[in-house]
């Protein structure tokens, strides 16, 4: 899951060290770190996110995703994917495009300042 600067800062304020919960991909984009096959924030005992109320925006928008061509789709692996209305899908699709634009802009700025 790609994350933006605001997500990182919010999770740091919650007491997490950024080096624990995110890494940069080869493309320079920050992503949530996985531990094994699970997100860093997944609580195995409770079978849910430890930071649900403070989760990254991409997690809030999920299961809406974009195809490489930019079409809004629902992740077929999500068991709740069919519960979204057309309006919710369109709204989340707009939010996702804005989030990805923000993440890409932040990544370019980070690369220039390095």
DSSP file (Angstrom, degrees, kcal/mol; ACC not computed):
  #  RESIDUE AA STRUCTURE BP1 BP2  ACC     N-H-->O    O-->H-N    N-H-->O    O-->H-N    TCO  KAPPA ALPHA  PHI   PSI    X-CA   Y-CA   Z-CA
    1    1 A X              0   0    0      0, 0.0    31,-3.0     0, 0.0     2,-0.2   0.000 360.0 360.0 360.0 123.6    0.0    0.0    0.0
    2    2 A X  B     -A   31   0A   0     29,-0.2     2,-0.3    56,-0.0    56,-0.3  -0.504 360.0-163.2 -74.3 144.3    1.5    3.4   -1.1
    3    3 A X        -     0   0    0     27,-2.3    27,-0.3    -2,-0.2     2,-0.2  -0.937   8.7-136.2-132.0 154.0    1.4    6.0    1.6
    4    4 A X     >  -     0   0    0     -2,-0.3     4,-2.1    25,-0.1     3,-0.2  -0.514  34.7 -98.3-102.9 172.7    1.8    9.8    1.6
    5    5 A X  H  > S+     0   0    0      1,-0.2     4,-2.8     2,-0.2     5,-0.2   0.876 122.4  55.2 -57.8 -41.4    3.7   12.1    3.9
    6    6 A X  H  > S+     0   0    0      1,-0.2     4,-2.3     2,-0.2    -1,-0.2   0.888 107.3  50.4 -62.4 -38.8    0.6   13.0    6.0
    7    7 A X  H  > S+     0   0    0     -3,-0.2     4,-2.3     2,-0.2    -1,-0.2   0.937 111.7  48.0 -61.6 -46.6    0.1    9.2    6.6
    8    8 A X  H  X S+     0   0    0     -4,-2.1     4,-2.1     1,-0.2    -2,-0.2   0.933 113.4  46.5 -61.2 -47.8    3.7    8.8    7.7
    9    9 A X  H  X S+     0   0    0     -4,-2.8     4,-2.2     1,-0.2    -1,-0.2   0.889 111.1  52.1 -64.4 -39.7    3.6   11.8   10.0
   10   10 A X  H  X S+     0   0    0     -4,-2.3     4,-1.0    -5,-0.2    -1,-0.2   0.916 111.2  47.0 -62.9 -43.0    0.2   10.8   11.6
   11   11 A X  H  <>S+     0   0    0     -4,-2.3     5,-1.8     1,-0.2    -1,-0.2   0.841 109.6  53.9 -70.2 -32.3    1.5    7.3   12.4
   12   12 A X  H ><5S+     0   0    0     -4,-2.1     3,-2.2     1,-0.2    -1,-0.2   0.916 104.8  54.2 -64.8 -41.9    4.7    8.8   13.8
   13   13 A X  H 3<5S+     0   0    0     -4,-2.2    -1,-0.2     1,-0.3    -2,-0.2   0.779 100.8  61.1 -62.0 -24.3    2.6   10.9   16.1
   14   14 A X  T 3<5S-     0   0    0     -4,-1.0    -1,-0.3    -5,-0.1    -2,-0.2   0.504 130.2 -96.6 -79.5  -4.4    0.9    7.7   17.2
   15   15 A X  T < 5S+     0   0    0     -3,-2.2     2,-0.3     1,-0.3    -3,-0.2   0.485  80.1 132.3 107.5   3.9    4.4    6.5   18.5
   16   16 A X      < -     0   0    0     -5,-1.8     2,-0.5     2,-0.0    -1,-0.3  -0.634  55.8-124.5 -90.4 147.5    5.7    4.4   15.6
   17   17 A X    >>  -     0   0    0     -2,-0.3     3,-1.9     1,-0.1     4,-1.2  -0.774  18.0-135.3 -86.0 130.2    9.1    4.8   14.1
   18   18 A X  H 3> S+     0   0    0     -2,-0.5     4,-1.9     1,-0.3     3,-0.2   0.845 103.7  60.5 -57.9 -34.6    8.9    5.4   10.4
   19   19 A X  H 34 S+     0   0    0      1,-0.2    -1,-0.3     2,-0.2    -3,-0.0   0.715 103.5  53.7 -67.2 -17.8   11.7    2.9    9.7
   20   20 A X  H <4 S+     0   0    0     -3,-1.9    -1,-0.2     1,-0.1    -2,-0.2   0.862 117.7  29.7 -81.3 -37.8    9.5    0.2   11.3
   21   21 A X  H  < S+     0   0    0     -4,-1.2    12,-3.0    -3,-0.2     2,-0.3   0.566 117.3  38.4-108.2  -8.4    6.3    0.7    9.2
   22   22 A X  E  <  +B   32   0A   0     -4,-1.9     2,-0.3    10,-0.3    10,-0.2  -0.983  48.5 179.6-142.8 159.0    7.4    1.9    5.8
   23   23 A X  E     -B   31   0A   0      8,-2.2     8,-3.0    -2,-0.3     2,-0.5  -0.928  32.5-109.1-142.0 164.6   10.0    1.5    3.2
   24   24 A X  E     -B   30   0A   0     -2,-0.3     6,-0.2     6,-0.2     5,-0.1  -0.851  29.8-134.6-100.3 134.9   10.6    3.1   -0.2
   25   25 A X    >   -     0   0    0      4,-2.6     3,-2.3    -2,-0.5    -1,-0.0  -0.189  37.5 -91.3 -73.4 174.9   10.1    1.0   -3.3
   26   26 A X  T 3  S+     0   0    0      1,-0.3    -1,-0.1     2,-0.1    -2,-0.0   0.752 130.1  58.8 -59.2 -24.1   12.6    0.9   -6.2
   27   27 A X  T 3  S-     0   0    0      2,-0.2    -1,-0.3     1,-0.0     3,-0.1   0.427 119.3-112.1 -85.5   0.3   10.5    3.8   -7.7
   28   28 A X  S <  S+     0   0    0     -3,-2.3     2,-0.4     1,-0.3    -2,-0.1   0.425  73.2 137.0  85.2  -1.5   11.1    5.9   -4.6
   29   29 A X        -     0   0    0      1,-0.1    -4,-2.6    -5,-0.1    -1,-0.3  -0.644  57.0-121.0 -82.2 130.2    7.4    5.7   -3.5
   30   30 A X  E     - B   0  24A   0     -2,-0.4   -27,-2.3   -27,-0.3     2,-0.3  -0.509  36.8-179.4 -71.2 137.9    6.9    5.1    0.2
   31   31 A X  E     -AB   2  23A   0     -8,-3.0    -8,-2.2   -29,-0.3   -29,-0.2  -0.965  35.1 -96.0-135.9 150.0    4.9    1.9    1.0
   32   32 A X  E     - B   0  22A   0    -31,-3.0   -10,-0.3    -2,-0.3     2,-0.3  -0.439  46.9-117.4 -62.7 139.5    3.6    0.3    4.1
   33   33 A X        -     0   0    0    -12,-3.0     7,-2.3    -2,-0.1     2,-0.4  -0.587  23.6-143.5 -79.7 139.4    6.1   -2.4    5.2
   34   34 A X  E     -C   39   0B   0     -2,-0.3     2,-0.6     5,-0.2     5,-0.3  -0.796   3.1-151.4 -98.9 147.9    4.8   -6.0    5.2
   35   35 A X  E >  S-C   38   0B   0      3,-3.7     3,-1.6    -2,-0.4     2,-0.4  -0.957  75.7 -41.6-115.9 107.1    5.9   -8.5    7.8
   36   36 A X  T 3  S-     0   0    0     -2,-0.6    -2,-0.1     1,-0.2     4,-0.1  -0.603 126.3 -25.6  66.8-128.8    5.6  -11.8    6.1
   37   37 A X  T 3  S+     0   0    0     -2,-0.4     2,-0.3    -3,-0.1    -1,-0.2   0.313 125.8  81.7 -96.2   8.1    2.5  -11.7    4.0
   38   38 A X  E <  S-C   35   0B   0     -3,-1.6    -3,-3.7     4,-0.1     6,-0.0  -0.834  84.5 -99.5-121.3 152.2    0.8   -9.1    6.3
   39   39 A X  E >   -C   34   0B   0     -2,-0.3     3,-2.0    -5,-0.3    -5,-0.2  -0.309  38.3-113.8 -59.6 147.0    0.8   -5.4    6.8
   40   40 A X  T 3  S+     0   0    0     -7,-2.3    -1,-0.1     1,-0.3    -6,-0.1   0.822 116.8  51.9 -51.4 -34.8    3.0   -4.1    9.6
   41   41 A X  T 3  S+     0   0    0     -8,-0.2     9,-3.4   -20,-0.1     2,-0.4   0.404  79.7 117.6 -89.3   2.2   -0.2   -2.9   11.4
   42   42 A X  E <   -D   49   0C   0     -3,-2.0     2,-0.8     7,-0.2     7,-0.2  -0.580  56.2-147.8 -75.5 127.4   -2.1   -6.2   11.2
   43   43 A X  E  >> -D   48   0C   0      5,-3.2     4,-1.7    -2,-0.4     5,-1.2  -0.851   8.4-166.3 -95.4 107.5   -2.8   -7.7   14.6
   44   44 A X  T  45S+     0   0    0     -2,-0.8    -1,-0.2     1,-0.2     5,-0.0   0.855  84.9  51.8 -65.3 -36.8   -2.8  -11.5   14.2
   45   45 A X  T  45S+     0   0    0      1,-0.2    -1,-0.2     3,-0.1    -2,-0.0   0.918 121.4  30.9 -67.7 -43.1   -4.5  -12.2   17.5
   46   46 A X  T  45S-     0   0    0      2,-0.2    -2,-0.2     0, 0.0    -1,-0.2   0.556 101.3-133.5 -92.8  -9.0   -7.4   -9.8   17.0
   47   47 A X  T  <5S+     0   0    0     -4,-1.7     2,-0.3     1,-0.2    -3,-0.2   0.912  71.0  85.9  56.3  48.4   -7.4  -10.3   13.2
   48   48 A X  E   <S-D   43   0C   0     -5,-1.2    -5,-3.2    -7,-0.1     2,-0.3  -0.966  87.5 -68.6-161.7 173.8   -7.7   -6.6   12.4
   49   49 A X  E >   -D   42   0C   0     -2,-0.3     3,-0.9    -7,-0.2    -7,-0.2  -0.522  28.9-149.6 -74.0 133.1   -5.7   -3.4   11.9
   50   50 A X  T 3  S+     0   0    0     -9,-3.4     3,-0.2    -2,-0.3    -1,-0.1   0.754  99.9  37.9 -70.3 -24.5   -4.0   -2.1   15.0
   51   51 A X  T >  S+     0   0    0    -10,-0.3     3,-0.9     1,-0.1     4,-0.4  -0.184  71.6 139.6-120.8  39.2   -4.3    1.5   13.7
   52   52 A X  G X  S+     0   0    0     -3,-0.9     3,-1.0     1,-0.3    -1,-0.1   0.884  75.4  48.0 -54.0 -44.6   -7.7    1.3   12.0
   53   53 A X  G 3  S+     0   0    0      1,-0.2    -1,-0.3    -3,-0.2    -2,-0.1   0.761 123.4  34.0 -69.3 -24.3   -8.8    4.8   13.2
   54   54 A X  G <  S+     0   0    0     -3,-0.9    -1,-0.2   -43,-0.0    -2,-0.2   0.129  88.9 141.2-114.8  17.8   -5.4    6.3   12.0
   55   55 A X    <   -     0   0    0     -3,-1.0     5,-0.1    -4,-0.4    -3,-0.1  -0.160  60.8 -86.3 -64.3 156.2   -4.9    4.1    9.0
   56   56 A X    >>  -     0   0    0      1,-0.1     4,-1.5     3,-0.1     3,-0.8  -0.187  36.8-112.4 -59.8 154.6   -3.4    5.5    5.8
   57   57 A X  H 3> S+     0   0    0      1,-0.3     4,-2.4     2,-0.2     5,-0.2   0.852 116.4  60.9 -59.9 -36.4   -5.8    7.1    3.3
   58   58 A X  H 3> S+     0   0    0    -56,-0.3     4,-1.6     1,-0.2    -1,-0.3   0.859 104.5  49.8 -58.9 -34.6   -5.1    4.3    0.8
   59   59 A X  H <4 S+     0   0    0     -3,-0.8    -1,-0.2     2,-0.2    -2,-0.2   0.857 109.1  51.4 -71.6 -35.6   -6.5    1.8    3.3
   60   60 A X  H  < S+     0   0    0     -4,-1.5    -2,-0.2     1,-0.2    -1,-0.2   0.903 112.4  46.7 -64.8 -40.9   -9.6    4.0    3.9
   61   61 A X  H >< S+     0   0    0     -4,-2.4     3,-1.7    -5,-0.1    -2,-0.2   0.795  95.6 140.0 -73.5 -30.2  -10.2    4.1    0.1
   62   62 A X  T 3<  +     0   0    0     -4,-1.6     3,-0.1     1,-0.3    12,-0.1  -0.206  49.2  39.4 -52.8 142.3   -9.7    0.3   -0.3
   63   63 A X  T 3  S+     0   0    0     10,-0.1    12,-2.7    26,-0.0    -1,-0.3  -0.914  99.2  91.3 -94.9  15.1  -11.1   -1.8   -2.0
   64   64 A X  E <   +E   74   0D   0     -3,-1.7     2,-0.3    10,-0.2    10,-0.2  -0.554  54.9 164.3 -72.8 136.3  -11.2    0.8   -4.8
   65   65 A X  E     -E   73   0D   0      8,-3.1     8,-2.8    -2,-0.3     2,-0.4  -0.864  32.1-118.6-142.2 172.5   -8.2    0.6   -7.0
   66   66 A X  E     -E   72   0D   0     -2,-0.3     6,-0.2     6,-0.2     2,-0.1  -0.951  19.3-132.6-119.4 140.7   -7.0    1.8  -10.4
   67   67 A X    >   -     0   0    0      4,-2.4     3,-2.3    -2,-0.4     6,-0.0  -0.377  39.6 -98.2 -76.1 167.2   -6.0   -0.3  -13.4
   68   68 A X  T 3  S+     0   0    0      1,-0.3    -1,-0.1     2,-0.1    -2,-0.0   0.783 128.8  56.5 -56.8 -25.1   -2.8    0.7  -15.3
   69   69 A X  T 3  S-     0   0    0      2,-0.1    -1,-0.3     1,-0.0    -3,-0.0   0.493 123.5-107.1 -84.8  -3.9   -5.1    2.4  -17.7
   70   70 A X    <   +     0   0    0     -3,-2.3     2,-0.3     1,-0.3    -2,-0.1   0.579  68.9 145.8  91.4  10.6   -6.6    4.5  -14.9
   71   71 A X        -     0   0    0      1,-0.1    -4,-2.4     0, 0.0     2,-0.4  -0.628  52.3-116.9 -82.6 140.5  -10.0    2.8  -14.7
   72   72 A X  E     +E   66   0D   0     -2,-0.3     2,-0.3    -6,-0.2    -6,-0.2  -0.621  45.4 165.2 -76.9 127.9  -11.6    2.6  -11.3
   73   73 A X  E     -E   65   0D   0     -8,-2.8    -8,-3.1    -2,-0.4     2,-0.4  -0.902  36.4-116.4-137.0 165.5  -12.1   -1.1  -10.2
   74   74 A X  E     -E   64   0D   0     -2,-0.3     2,-0.4   -10,-0.2   -10,-0.2  -0.897  37.7-109.1-103.0 134.2  -12.8   -3.0   -7.0
   75   75 A X    >   -     0   0    0    -12,-2.7     3,-1.6    -2,-0.4     6,-0.2  -0.484  24.5-147.7 -62.0 119.1  -10.2   -5.4   -5.8
   76   76 A X  T 3  S+     0   0    0     -2,-0.4    -1,-0.2     1,-0.3     5,-0.1   0.666  92.9  64.3 -67.2 -16.0  -11.7   -8.8   -6.5
   77   77 A X  T 3  S+     0   0    0    -14,-0.1     2,-0.5     4,-0.0    -1,-0.3   0.629  79.3  98.0 -81.6 -12.9  -10.0  -10.3   -3.4
   78   78 A X    X   -     0   0    0     -3,-1.6     3,-1.3     1,-0.2     4,-0.3  -0.648  62.6-155.6 -81.2 121.7  -12.0   -8.1   -1.0
   79   79 A X  T 3  S+     0   0    0     -2,-0.5     3,-0.2     1,-0.2    -1,-0.2   0.686  95.5  48.8 -68.9 -15.9  -15.0   -9.9    0.4
   80   80 A X  T >  S+     0   0    0      1,-0.2     3,-2.1     2,-0.1     4,-0.3   0.366  79.2 104.9-101.0   3.5  -16.7   -6.6    1.0
   81   81 A X  G X  S+     0   0    0     -3,-1.3     3,-1.0     1,-0.3    -1,-0.2   0.803  75.3  55.4 -57.6 -33.6  -16.1   -5.2   -2.5
   82   82 A X  G 3  S+     0   0    0     -4,-0.3    -1,-0.3    -3,-0.2    -2,-0.1   0.447  91.9  74.5 -82.0   2.9  -19.7   -5.8   -3.6
   83   83 A X  G <  S+     0   0    0     -3,-2.1     2,-0.2     2,-0.1    -1,-0.2   0.570  74.6  98.4 -89.5  -8.7  -21.1   -3.7   -0.7
   84   84 A X    <   -     0   0    0     -3,-1.0     2,-0.1    -4,-0.3    -3,-0.0  -0.563  69.8-131.6 -82.1 141.4  -20.1   -0.4   -2.2
   85   85 A X     >  -     0   0    0     -2,-0.2     4,-2.4     1,-0.1     5,-0.2  -0.434  27.4-107.3 -81.1 164.6  -22.6    1.8   -4.1
   86   86 A X  H  > S+     0   0    0      1,-0.2     4,-2.5     2,-0.2     5,-0.2   0.900 122.5  52.2 -57.7 -42.3  -21.7    3.3   -7.5
   87   87 A X  H  > S+     0   0    0      1,-0.2     4,-2.6     2,-0.2    -1,-0.2   0.900 109.1  49.2 -62.5 -41.4  -21.5    6.7   -5.8
   88   88 A X  H  > S+     0   0    0      2,-0.2     4,-2.8     1,-0.2     5,-0.2   0.906 111.2  50.0 -64.1 -41.0  -19.1    5.4   -3.2
   89   89 A X  H  X S+     0   0    0     -4,-2.4     4,-2.2     2,-0.2    -2,-0.2   0.930 112.8  45.8 -63.9 -45.4  -16.9    3.8   -5.9
   90   90 A X  H  X S+     0   0    0     -4,-2.5     4,-2.1     2,-0.2    -2,-0.2   0.912 114.2  48.5 -64.7 -42.6  -16.8    7.0   -7.9
   91   91 A X  H  X S+     0   0    0     -4,-2.6     4,-2.3     1,-0.2    -2,-0.2   0.932 113.7  45.9 -63.4 -46.1  -16.0    9.1   -4.8
   92   92 A X  H  X S+     0   0    0     -4,-2.8     4,-2.5     1,-0.2    -1,-0.2   0.855 109.5  56.4 -66.5 -33.8  -13.3    6.8   -3.7
   93   93 A X  H  X S+     0   0    0     -4,-2.2     4,-2.2    -5,-0.2    -1,-0.2   0.910 108.3  46.9 -62.9 -42.5  -11.9    6.7   -7.2
   94   94 A X  H  X S+     0   0    0     -4,-2.1     4,-2.1     2,-0.2    -2,-0.2   0.923 113.2  49.0 -64.0 -44.0  -11.6   10.5   -7.2
   95   95 A X  H  X S+     0   0    0     -4,-2.3     4,-2.5     1,-0.2    -2,-0.2   0.886 110.0  52.1 -62.8 -38.6   -9.9   10.4   -3.8
   96   96 A X  H  X S+     0   0    0     -4,-2.5     4,-2.8     2,-0.2     5,-0.2   0.913 107.6  50.8 -66.0 -42.8   -7.5    7.7   -5.0
   97   97 A X  H  X S+     0   0    0     -4,-2.2     4,-2.2     2,-0.2    -1,-0.2   0.925 112.4  47.3 -60.2 -43.9   -6.5    9.7   -8.0
   98   98 A X  H  X S+     0   0    0     -4,-2.1     4,-2.4     2,-0.2    -2,-0.2   0.914 111.9  50.5 -63.1 -42.6   -5.8   12.7   -5.8
   99   99 A X  H  X S+     0   0    0     -4,-2.5     4,-2.8     1,-0.2    -2,-0.2   0.933 111.1  47.7 -61.5 -46.4   -3.9   10.6   -3.3
  100  100 A X  H  X S+     0   0    0     -4,-2.8     4,-2.5     1,-0.2    -1,-0.2   0.878 110.5  52.2 -65.2 -36.7   -1.7    9.0   -6.0
  101  101 A X  H  X S+     0   0    0     -4,-2.2     4,-2.4    -5,-0.2    -1,-0.2   0.926 111.6  47.6 -61.5 -43.5   -1.0   12.5   -7.5
  102  102 A X  H  X S+     0   0    0     -4,-2.4     4,-2.8     2,-0.2    -2,-0.2   0.932 112.2  48.5 -62.5 -47.3    0.1   13.6   -4.0
  103  103 A X  H  X S+     0   0    0     -4,-2.8     4,-2.2     1,-0.2    -2,-0.2   0.912 112.6  48.3 -61.6 -43.3    2.3   10.6   -3.5
  104  104 A X  H  X S+     0   0    0     -4,-2.5     4,-2.2     2,-0.2    -1,-0.2   0.908 112.5  48.5 -64.5 -41.6    3.9   11.0   -6.9
  105  105 A X  H  X S+     0   0    0     -4,-2.4     4,-2.4     2,-0.2    -2,-0.2   0.931 112.3  48.5 -63.4 -45.8    4.5   14.7   -6.3
  106  106 A X  H  X S+     0   0    0     -4,-2.8     4,-2.4     1,-0.2    -2,-0.2   0.879 110.2  52.3 -62.1 -37.8    6.0   14.1   -2.9
  107  107 A X  H  X S+     0   0    0     -4,-2.2     4,-2.2    -5,-0.2    -1,-0.2   0.915 109.6  48.3 -65.6 -43.0    8.3   11.4   -4.3
  108  108 A X  H  X S+     0   0    0     -4,-2.2     4,-2.1     2,-0.2    -2,-0.2   0.918 112.8  48.7 -62.7 -42.4    9.6   13.7   -7.0
  109  109 A X  H  X S+     0   0    0     -4,-2.4     4,-1.9     1,-0.2    -2,-0.2   0.895 111.0  50.3 -64.0 -40.1   10.2   16.4   -4.4
  110  110 A X  H  X S+     0   0    0     -4,-2.4     4,-0.7     1,-0.2    -1,-0.2   0.887 109.9  50.3 -64.8 -39.4   12.0   13.9   -2.2
  111  111 A X  H >< S+     0   0    0     -4,-2.2     3,-0.5     1,-0.2    -2,-0.2   0.899 110.7  49.4 -66.2 -41.0   14.2   12.7   -5.1
  112  112 A X  H 3< S+     0   0    0     -4,-2.1    -1,-0.2     1,-0.2    -2,-0.2   0.856 111.2  48.9 -67.2 -34.9   15.2   16.3   -5.9
  113  113 A X  H 3<        0   0    0     -4,-1.9    -1,-0.2     1,-0.2    -2,-0.2   0.585 360.0 360.0 -84.3  -8.3   16.1   17.2   -2.3
  114  114 A X    <<        0   0    0     -4,-0.7    -1,-0.2    -3,-0.5    -2,-0.1   0.463 360.0 360.0 -81.4 360.0   18.3   14.1   -1.9
